[in-house]
Amino acid sequence: MKKTISLLIFLFFITTSCKNNDNGPMIEEAGSANYFILNNSSSEIRVEFTTSTELGSEKIAFGVIRQGDRKEIFKDGIIGQNPRPTSSFSEITFVLGDSSGETTYVYSPIIDEDWRITFEDFSSGNYGTRFYEYMFSGE
């Protein structure tokens, strides 16, 4: 009888203490940013950039953007905050080329206010998506 009561108490604790407390997937809020360059200069440009130290200071050669074109050069996402140009880039280099040679413009330091927000969606809360555009004029 003592063994039966001990077994019942043991089974009771096992069955009541091992409940699954999983309320579904854990969701972390995050922000994202898409960065675009609008080439408003008089010729095509070659774009290269270095990511911020938080993103590993990676040097990326994006490629060519024709005169008057707008191209997306980078996407960034951060858990717990909304990315800004200063949190994504440390510098951007623009190289204009023509038959007489090349001219290089280095954009550093990056200044958030130099970028125009062209799209914003924060419908799901404090974090969301922004599209940033930097207009390069070659001046």
Solvent accessible surface area in square Angstrom, and as a share of the most:
residue,aa,sasa,rsa
1,M,178,0.80
2,K,170,0.72
3,K,175,0.74
4,T,74,0.43
5,I,84,0.43
6,S,66,0.42
7,L,100,0.50
8,L,110,0.55
9,I,89,0.45
10,F,118,0.49
11,L,82,0.41
12,F,120,0.50
13,F,122,0.51
14,I,78,0.39
15,T,95,0.55
16,T,60,0.35
17,S,85,0.55
18,C,96,0.57
19,K,145,0.61
20,N,130,0.67
21,N,131,0.67
22,D,98,0.51
23,N,155,0.79
24,G,36,0.34
25,P,119,0.75
26,M,167,0.74
27,I,147,0.75
28,E,99,0.44
29,E,85,0.38
30,A,47,0.37
31,G,2,0.02
32,S,40,0.26
33,A,0,0.00
34,N,20,0.10
35,Y,0,0.00
36,F,23,0.10
37,I,0,0.00
38,L,45,0.22
39,N,0,0.00
40,N,81,0.42
41,S,6,0.04
42,S,95,0.61
43,S,29,0.19
44,E,87,0.39
45,I,2,0.01
46,R,92,0.34
47,V,0,0.00
48,E,61,0.27
49,F,5,0.02
50,T,18,0.11
51,T,3,0.01
52,S,4,0.03
53,T,107,0.62
54,E,135,0.60
55,L,65,0.32
56,G,57,0.55
57,S,53,0.34
58,E,100,0.45
59,K,164,0.70
60,I,49,0.25
61,A,83,0.64
62,F,69,0.29
63,G,25,0.24
64,V,77,0.44
65,I,0,0.00
66,R,166,0.61
67,Q,109,0.48
68,G,53,0.51
69,D,50,0.26
70,R,101,0.37
71,K,84,0.36
72,E,58,0.26
73,I,14,0.07
74,F,40,0.17
75,K,132,0.56
76,D,13,0.07
77,G,52,0.50
78,I,39,0.20
79,I,120,0.61
80,G,41,0.40
81,Q,83,0.37
82,N,33,0.17
83,P,2,0.01
84,R,103,0.37
85,P,0,0.00
86,T,52,0.30
87,S,15,0.10
88,S,0,0.00
89,F,4,0.02
90,S,48,0.31
91,E,55,0.25
92,I,0,0.00
93,T,19,0.11
94,F,2,0.01
95,V,10,0.06
96,L,25,0.12
97,G,32,0.31
98,D,94,0.49
99,S,127,0.82
100,S,106,0.68
101,G,37,0.36
102,E,113,0.51
103,T,70,0.41
104,T,79,0.46
105,Y,65,0.25
106,V,88,0.50
107,Y,25,0.09
108,S,56,0.36
109,P,102,0.64
110,I,12,0.06
111,I,80,0.41
112,D,35,0.18
113,E,146,0.66
114,D,68,0.35
115,W,13,0.05
116,R,146,0.53
117,I,79,0.40
118,T,51,0.30
119,F,95,0.40
120,E,88,0.39
121,D,62,0.32
122,F,58,0.24
123,S,104,0.67
124,S,99,0.64
125,G,38,0.36
126,N,118,0.61
127,Y,55,0.21
128,G,13,0.13
129,T,39,0.23
130,R,55,0.20
131,F,55,0.23
132,Y,10,0.04
133,E,9,0.04
134,Y,35,0.13
135,M,102,0.46
136,F,10,0.04
137,S,45,0.29
138,G,16,0.15
139,E,184,0.83
